[in-house]
Amino acid sequence: MRKPFIAGNWKMNTNLAEGLALVKAMLGDLEKLKSVETVLCPPFVSLQPIMDLVRGSSIYLGAQNVYFKESGAYTGEVSPRMIAGLCKYVILGHSERRQYFLETDAVVNAKVKAVLATGLAPILCVGETLEQNEAGKTGEVLTRQVRDGLKDIAVEKSVVIAYEPIWAIGTGRAATGAQAGQTIGLIRHTIAELWGGENADEIRILYGGSVTGSNVTEFIKETQIDGALVGGASLKAADFVEIVRLTEKIKQQS
Ligand code: PGA
């Protein structure tokens, strides 16, 4: 049984006061939804104070990125060991990092390794562009991103994968549940080739891209989909709580 998983990716939003207010507005409700693993991913600078707020609760924190070196002359970067006591997860390979910060699969792979070596768990994001999708290249692109992202890494069941089609991120144009379920089945197949079928069956794979309270059910109903990586809707307490609540409800029914 894979525990359902919902992560909120706040991206470059919220200052400290706003972040604390957001967490305070939803913590009590999220705490009642314990059968879902709920992860908040605020900006780096808010991790410590938000950790102080959620400590002792069922809520985990994640970072949105990290550098692959442990320490040294890398002005402006944050290493896994700096955030090790604060979060459990790190989002890696998000399409915004690939697009705006030119992160390649090799860089993402180095980051996945560094994160695992520090005892943290990566949320490895993969996804195709609209152009690749329309050219029928989705399978090829995702297989490469998963294989290269996990290259030379032995079975690690703490790894979470997020399938986020780039055309669905922040556009209000989500994939359909059936589309996402089928594609995630394919990703699981790629993981099975790497790590064996039994292990692949234990890896959590999320859908991300314009998930809201109104469409989350469609995704969560799919047996292949274990949860969601939520951007925009994770910045509104009521919306995010609703997504977690519906996830708990649907997965308990299935
Ligand atoms: P969105 O972002 O929910 O705003 O589409 C998802 C993500 O980028 O993780």
Residues whose N, C-alpha, C, O or C-beta is under 5 A from the ligand:
A	BS01	PGA	N9 A168 I169 G170 T171 G208 G209 S210 V211 L229 V230 G231 G232 A233
